[in-house]
Amino acid sequence: MNILIVLSFISLVLVGLALLSFLYSVRSGDQDHAERLSLLPLETDEPPEKKE
């Protein structure tokens, strides 16, 4: 039964760390340009210039 208490404590610590890292990511603005970057591979390339 003691292992349940230890595992519960460890899982709560991990959830807290995940929540803190998520909040840090949101506040620092890491995900502001995620939509633009996800569409970047879909853009067409400019045609090559013709050599004369």
N, C-alpha and C positions, 0 to 999 in steps of 0.2 A: 504493500500500500504506500510505502514511502516514495516509491519511484513515481507514482502518480503526482505527488506534490512537486517533485523535482521537475518532471516533464511539463507540468502545468506552468511552473515558474519560467522555465526556459522558453516555452512557446509564447508566453506573454512578453518576455524580453524581446524575442524575435519580431513579434508583431509591432511592438513599440519602435524598434529600430527601423522596420520597414515604413512605418507611418512617418517617422522623423525624416527619413531619406526622401520620401515622397513630398512632404511639405517643403523641404529644402529645394527640391527640384522645381516645384511650382513657383516658389518665391524668387528663385534666381532666373527664371524665364528660360529654362533649357528647352522647353517643349513649344515655344512660341512659333517656331518656324518648321515644325514637324510636318504639317500638311504640305507646305511648299516643297520640302525635301522629298516627300513621298511621291509627289507628282513629277519630279525632275527627270526620272528615266523615260517618261512618256513624251517629253518634248522632242520635236523633230530637230534634227541637225540642220544647220545652214548648208545650202548646196556649195560645193567647192567652186572657187573662182576659176573662170576659164583662162587659160594661158594663151596669149596671142603670139 
